[in-house]
Amino acid sequence: MGFLAVYGVLVTLSTVYLLRTDKAIVERRMRVGRKSETRPVQKSMLGVIVVVSIALPVFYALDYRFGWSPVPPVVSLIGDALFAIGLGITVFTMIQNTYAAANITVESDRKVVSTGSYGLMRHPMYMGALLMVAGMPLALGSWWGLAFSSLS
């Protein structure tokens, strides 16, 4: 229940914030999926990502339910924290770079962002996603999930 609360509250708050401050980025992030991609390889990869994105949390839940790899409660809290920090980095990146779309596009008025988190690393949103992917299985009570997440 803890992970669902963290996920639900943080995603809702960040979405409401972005809708109020930069609706254009929300619209860009919503243009995603097989119809948005032009290259067959990209379309195929999206299909794999969708399947994996659904299958892994189901596996984590089954792992927790059947106790295949029990995780101490403190580790679940660490997983919640990793997920929250990763989501925070992702949202902060979108605030800094309004062109952080789901699909790569070339736009005439786009400027290279090199300040803030982009001053520390070239792709801060990937770092945020990595922390979320690492935190989710721990938050959901699965050590195995962490092993699978590290493969991605």
Disulfide bonds with the S-S distance in Angstrom:
none
